[in-house]
Amino acid sequence: MTALPGFLSKWKKYISFFRLRFAMGLQYRTAALAGIATQFVWGFMEISVFYAFNKTDPAAFPMGFDQLASYIWMQQAFLALFMTWFMENEIFDSIMDGNICYELCRPIDIYDMWFARSIANRTARASLRCIPILLVAFFLPKPYAMTLPTDFLTFLCFAVAMLLGMTVTATACMLIYMLSFFTVSPQGLKIIFTMTAELLQGSVIPLPFFPPRVQKLIELLPFAAMENVPLRIYSGHISGGAAVKAMLLQVLWITVLIAIGKFICRRAMKKITLQGG
């Protein structure tokens, strides 16, 4: 019982960081409007390309077209939750120019604080963009229209998988922040990580369009636990036991990535030097 107040006090700090960063993220409404327009254009373009592919060879199409349309619109609506290129330059700058010293003076865990900020930023940006995109997508003519999940249980699984997928994305990005302590510049890490993640999480093309053997291998990687799982659950492409297995794999990767990230963070804090000290 004596440890409970300390535990609550600890998490209260990071909840405050989350609330402040979330409120800050909601201020960028003009950027959100520009993003909504861009995502509508990109969504139509993607669906049109896949529509042409489906008309050319329907037998080779690994998803129902209504499933694909729902996948793409949900991807565009919640882009900020899963995009690995959405990292804070402010954090990289603080590591490179030494301003990290001000963060280290606070009685906080640097990993937990940055993680709370990352989740808040993603949630704020997604909340500004998702509703207009979803409203329009539901009323589009077929084959461009988005459909609802088959039942409430599917939607519930999707909601849980989406939260887990966002957490996997944030913990993976945390590794890049932590590894930046050991580099002269983080640009190389960011480029390699982003290019790999974009391809293997189903952002460029959904994973069902990969060759079956390659797809099975990719689905075991942490990248597939990001947007691939929730979007395919929502569209109905995976369900039942396969969906539960995919969500358990998400939980596993969250645990592993947090453990690795905190280990690297501890090593970085022991070796960090500021102003030659």
C-alpha positions in Angstrom: 0.0 0.0 0.0 2.9 2.4 0.7 4.1 2.0 -2.9 0.7 2.9 -4.4 0.9 6.7 -3.8 4.4 6.8 -5.4 3.2 4.7 -8.4 0.2 7.1 -8.9 2.4 10.1 -8.5 4.9 8.8 -11.1 2.2 8.2 -13.7 0.5 11.5 -12.9 3.6 13.3 -14.2 3.5 11.5 -17.6 -0.2 12.0 -17.9 0.4 15.7 -17.5 3.0 15.6 -20.3 0.5 13.8 -22.5 -2.2 16.3 -21.8 0.0 19.3 -22.5 1.4 17.8 -25.8 -2.1 16.7 -26.9 -3.5 20.3 -26.3 -0.5 21.7 -28.3 -1.1 19.3 -31.2 -4.8 20.3 -31.5 -3.6 23.9 -32.3 -2.4 23.0 -35.8 -5.8 23.1 -37.5 -4.6 24.6 -40.8 -2.0 21.9 -41.2 -4.7 19.3 -40.5 -6.9 20.8 -43.3 -4.0 20.6 -45.7 -3.4 17.0 -44.6 -7.0 16.0 -45.1 -7.0 17.3 -48.7 -3.8 15.5 -49.4 -5.0 12.2 -47.9 -8.3 12.4 -49.9 -6.3 12.7 -53.1 -3.9 10.0 -52.1 -6.8 7.7 -51.1 -8.6 8.1 -54.4 -5.4 7.6 -56.3 -4.6 4.3 -54.5 -8.1 2.9 -54.8 -8.1 3.8 -58.6 -4.8 2.0 -59.1 -6.1 -1.1 -57.3 -9.4 -0.9 -59.1 -7.6 -1.1 -62.5 -5.6 -4.1 -61.2 -8.8 -5.8 -60.0 -10.5 -5.3 -63.4 -7.5 -6.7 -65.2 -7.1 -9.9 -63.2 -9.8 -10.4 -60.5 -8.5 -13.9 -59.7 -5.2 -12.6 -58.6 -6.7 -10.1 -56.2 -6.0 -11.4 -52.6 -8.7 -9.2 -50.9 -12.3 -8.3 -51.6 -12.4 -4.8 -53.2 -14.7 -3.5 -50.5 -12.1 -4.8 -47.9 -9.4 -2.9 -49.8 -11.4 0.3 -50.0 -12.0 0.2 -46.2 -8.3 -0.6 -45.6 -7.2 2.4 -47.6 -9.6 4.9 -46.1 -8.9 3.8 -42.5 -5.2 4.1 -43.3 -5.7 7.6 -44.5 -8.0 8.6 -41.6 -5.5 7.4 -39.0 -2.3 8.1 -40.8 -0.7 9.9 -37.9 -1.1 6.9 -35.6 1.0 4.6 -37.6 3.5 6.6 -39.7 7.1 5.9 -38.6 8.3 9.1 -40.4 6.2 11.1 -37.9 9.0 11.7 -35.3 9.7 14.9 -33.3 12.7 16.9 -34.7 12.7 18.7 -31.4 13.9 15.5 -29.6 16.6 14.9 -32.2 17.7 18.6 -32.0 17.9 18.4 -28.1 20.2 15.3 -28.4 22.4 16.9 -31.0 22.8 20.4 -29.6 23.0 19.4 -25.9 19.7 20.8 -24.7 18.9 17.4 -23.4 20.7 18.5 -20.3 17.6 20.5 -19.3 15.5 17.4 -19.6 17.9 15.4 -17.5 17.7 17.9 -14.6 14.0 17.0 -14.1 13.0 14.2 -11.8 11.6 12.1 -14.7 12.4 9.1 -16.8 13.4 10.5 -20.2 12.1 7.4 -22.0 8.7 7.6 -20.4 8.4 11.3 -21.0 9.2 11.1 -24.7 6.9 8.1 -25.1 4.0 10.1 -23.5 4.8 13.0 -25.9 4.9 10.7 -28.9 1.5 9.1 -28.1 0.0 12.5 -27.5 1.2 14.0 -30.8 0.0 11.1 -32.8 -3.4 11.0 -31.1 -3.9 14.8 -31.5 -3.1 14.8 -35.2 -5.2 11.8 -35.9 -8.2 13.2 -34.0 -8.2 16.4 -36.1 -8.1 14.5 -39.4 -10.0 11.2 -39.0 -13.6 12.4 -38.7 -13.9 14.4 -41.9 -12.2 11.6 -43.9 -14.4 8.9 -42.4 -17.6 10.9 -42.9 -16.9 11.5 -46.6 -15.6 7.9 -47.2 -18.8 6.3 -45.9 -21.0 8.3 -48.4 -18.8 7.8 -51.5 -20.2 5.8 -54.4 -19.0 2.3 -54.9 -16.4 1.0 -55.4 -14.7 3.9 -53.5 -17.0 3.7 -50.5 -15.9 2.6 -47.1 -18.0 -0.1 -45.3 -18.7 -0.8 -41.6 -17.3 -3.9 -39.8 -19.5 -7.0 -40.0 -20.3 -6.9 -36.2 -19.6 -5.1 -33.0 -17.0 -7.7 -31.9 -15.0 -7.0 -35.0 -15.1 -3.3 -34.3 -14.0 -3.9 -30.7 -11.1 -6.1 -31.8 -10.2 -3.3 -34.3 -10.2 -0.7 -31.6 -7.9 -2.7 -29.3 -5.6 -3.6 -32.3 -5.4 0.1 -33.3 -4.3 1.1 -29.8 -1.7 -1.7 -29.8 -0.5 -0.8 -33.3 0.0 2.8 -32.4 2.0 1.7 -29.3 4.2 -0.6 -31.4 4.8 2.3 -33.8 5.7 4.7 -30.9 8.0 2.1 -29.2 9.8 1.4 -32.5 10.3 5.2 -33.0 11.6 5.4 -29.5 14.5 3.1 -30.5 15.5 5.6 -33.1 15.5 8.4 -30.5 17.6 6.2 -28.2 20.1 5.1 -30.8 20.6 8.8 -31.8 22.7 9.2 -28.6 25.3 7.0 -30.2 25.5 8.7 -33.7 26.8 12.0 -35.0 23.6 12.5 -37.0 20.3 10.6 -36.8 19.4 11.2 -40.4 20.8 7.9 -41.7 18.9 5.9 -39.0 15.7 7.8 -39.7 15.9 7.2 -43.5 16.7 3.4 -43.3 14.1 2.8 -40.5 11.3 4.8 -42.3 11.9 3.1 -45.7 11.9 -0.3 -44.2 8.8 0.3 -42.0 6.8 1.9 -44.9 7.2 -1.2 -47.0 6.9 -3.9 -44.3 3.9 -2.5 -42.3 1.6 -2.4 -45.3 1.7 1.3 -46.0 2.9 1.1 -49.6 0.8 -1.9 -50.5 -1.2 -4.1 -48.1 0.7 -7.2 -47.0 -1.8 -9.7 -48.6 -0.4 -8.5 -52.0 3.0 -9.9 -51.1 3.9 -13.5 -52.2 2.5 -15.9 -49.6 5.9 -17.1 -48.2 7.2 -13.6 -47.9 4.0 -12.4 -46.3 4.2 -15.1 -43.6 7.7 -14.0 -42.8 6.8 -10.3 -42.7 3.8 -10.9 -40.4 6.2 -12.1 -37.7 8.1 -8.8 -37.7 7.3 -5.8 -35.6 6.4 -3.7 -38.6 3.4 -5.9 -39.5 2.1 -5.3 -35.9 1.7 -1.6 -36.7 -1.1 -0.7 -39.1 -1.4 -4.0 -40.9 -3.2 -5.8 -38.0 -5.9 -3.2 -37.1 -6.7 -2.3 -40.7 -7.1 -5.9 -41.8 -9.3 -6.7 -38.8 -11.5 -3.7 -39.6 -11.9 -4.7 -43.2 -12.7 -8.3 -42.3 -9.7 -9.8 -44.0 -8.5 -11.4 -40.8 -10.9 -12.5 -38.0 -11.4 -15.0 -35.2 -8.3 -16.9 -34.1 -6.1 -15.2 -36.6 -7.0 -11.8 -35.3 -6.4 -12.9 -31.7 -3.0 -14.3 -32.6 -2.1 -11.1 -34.4 -3.0 -9.0 -31.4 -1.0 -11.2 -29.1 2.0 -10.7 -31.4 1.4 -7.0 -31.1 1.6 -7.3 -27.3 4.8 -9.3 -27.5 6.5 -6.8 -29.7 5.4 -3.9 -27.5 7.1 -5.7 -24.5 10.2 -6.5 -26.5 10.6 -3.0 -28.0 10.1 -1.3 -24.6 12.6 -3.5 -22.9 15.2 -2.9 -25.7 14.5 0.9 -25.7 14.8 1.2 -21.9 18.1 -0.8 -22.0 19.6 1.5 -24.7 18.3 4.5 -22.7 20.1 3.4 -19.6 23.3 2.8 -21.5 23.0 6.2 -23.2 22.5 8.0 -19.8 25.7 6.4 -18.5 27.8 7.5 -21.4 26.3 10.8 -22.3 28.7 13.8 -22.3 27.6 17.5 -22.3 30.0 20.3 -23.1 32.9 17.9 -22.7 31.9 16.9 -19.2 
